[in-house]
């Protein structure tokens, strides 16, 4: 007989629905194929973009493919493809 609920040990045995378990697993699978930024917070980088100009700074945030670089003039957000490691 097929059960509608699976036990989730991380929530101390409170049952979760099978659909919720499948949705959580599918979300993790989809996230593994999304593009990720190779830079971590605290890395010294140079961002060169025709709209924002060339800025040197430190990575303070990244969300998806966007990297926030803290410079002397403020925080600028660049696509991770136009950001290079600082020499």
N, C-alpha and C positions, 0 to 999 in steps of 0.2 A: 504494500500500500504506500502511495506517495504522500509525504507530509507537506503541508503548506508552510510550515515554519521550521527554521533551522536555529539551533542554539548558538549564540555568539558568546564565547568565553570571555571576551574582552569587556563585556558589560555584565559580568558576574551571573551569567546564565539567563538573563532576560531574553526571551525569544525575539527574533527579527523575522520578518516575512521573507519568503524566497525571492520575491521580486526586488526587495530592498538589497538583498545580498548580491543579486545579479547586477543591479544598477550600480552598486558600489564597485564591483569588480570590473564592469565595463568602463566606468569612468577612469579607473586606474590604467586600464589597457590603452584607452584613448590618450591619456596624459603622457604615456611613455613614447608616443610617436610625435608629439608636438615639438616644435623647435624650442631650444633652450639657449639661454645666454651662457657663454663659457666663462663669464667673469663673476667673481664673488665680491661681496661687500668688503671694501678696504683695498682693493687692487688699484694701483696707479695706472691710469689709462689716458689715451689721447683720442678725442672724438673729432672727426673731420667731416663736416656736413655743409653743403652749399647754403643751407638755410640758417643754421645755428653758428656756422663758422668753425674754426679750429679752437678747441678748448682742451686744456690739460687739467686733470683733476683726479679725484678718488671716487670710486663707485660707492654710492650710498644706498641705492635700491635697484632692484630689477624685478620687472613683472612681465612675464612672457618673453617677448623679444626686445622689450624696451629697457634701457639701462639709464639710471639717473646718476649723473656725474656732478659732484660738488666741486666747484671751482672758486676762485677768488671773487667772481662776479655773481655767484649764486648757483643754483642747481639747474642743470640743463639735461633734457632727456633726449637720448639718441637711440636709433636702432642698433642692435648689437653688431650688425654687419659693417657699420662705418666706424666702429671703435677698435683701436689697436692698443696693444700693451705699450706702456711707457718705456722708453729706452733708458 
